[in-house]
Amino acid sequence: MDSGGSETTQYENQKQAFVTLAEATAPDPGSPELLNHRIEAKYAQARLLTLATFQTDPKRARLAQRMASTHINACKMLLLGG
């Protein structure tokens, strides 16, 4: 398998593990609040990645990339083997 596919699989596995962790530790795993939080987090991360990719100001693009990486790494730290 190519490295791109391998990275995608690893990302998907980490994403699913984090969803499982969030649901397991939430007071009410099926709550609208948890779903809302997940949607807002996904939107925020997508926005950062969009800015990192398409921002014409190199300084702002680098900042967005660093912020996106920081948030992803913070989530990985919550997972065993992350």
C-alpha positions as a printed Julia matrix, in Angstrom:
82×3 Matrix{Float64}:
   0.0    0.0    0.0
   1.31   3.49  -0.78
   2.24   5.8    2.07
  -0.69   8.13   1.3
  -3.16   5.3    1.79
  -1.36   4.16   4.91
  -1.49   7.67   6.39
  -5.19   7.9    5.54
  -5.88   4.58   7.25
  -3.88   5.65  10.31
  -5.76   8.95  10.43
  -9.14   7.22  10.14
  -8.19   4.76  12.91
  -7.1    7.61  15.19
 -10.25   9.56  14.4
 -12.46   6.58  15.24
 -10.51   5.94  18.45
 -11.0    9.54  19.5
 -14.73   9.4   18.75
 -14.95   6.24  20.84
 -13.02   7.93  23.68
 -15.27  11.0   23.56
 -18.41   8.87  23.64
 -17.08   6.66  26.44
 -16.25   9.62  28.66
 -19.29  11.77  27.91
 -22.06  11.89  30.5
 -24.57  11.22  27.71
 -22.88   9.72  24.62
 -25.92  10.31  22.41
 -26.48  13.89  23.49
 -27.0   16.68  20.99
 -24.3   18.64  22.83
 -21.65  16.01  22.09
 -22.68  15.84  18.44
 -22.63  19.64  18.26
 -19.14  19.71  19.78
 -17.88  17.16  17.24
 -19.36  19.14  14.34
 -17.89  22.42  15.59
 -14.46  20.83  16.08
 -14.55  19.29  12.6
 -15.53  22.63  11.07
 -12.79  24.49  12.96
 -10.14  21.99  11.85
 -11.35  22.12   8.25
 -11.19  25.92   8.36
  -7.59  25.84   9.6
  -6.57  23.35   6.93
  -8.29  25.44   4.25
  -6.43  28.54   5.41
  -3.16  26.61   5.5
  -3.7   25.45   1.93
  -5.24  28.46   0.2
  -4.16  31.49   2.24
  -2.21  33.91   0.04
  -0.33  35.42   2.99
   2.49  32.93   3.75
   2.68  33.99   7.4
  -1.02  33.34   7.98
  -0.81  30.04   6.06
   2.07  28.85   8.27
   0.2   29.92  11.41
  -2.92  28.03  10.31
  -0.83  24.92   9.55
   0.88  25.08  12.95
  -2.46  25.52  14.73
  -4.02  22.59  12.84
  -1.03  20.38  13.68
  -1.11  21.46  17.32
  -4.79  20.51  17.65
  -4.28  17.15  15.93
  -1.27  16.37  18.13
  -3.23  17.28  21.27
  -5.89  14.75  20.28
  -3.26  12.1   19.49
  -1.75  12.55  22.96
  -5.07  11.44  24.48
  -4.82   8.09  22.69
  -2.57   5.22  23.66
  -0.04   4.77  20.93
  -0.98   8.17  19.5
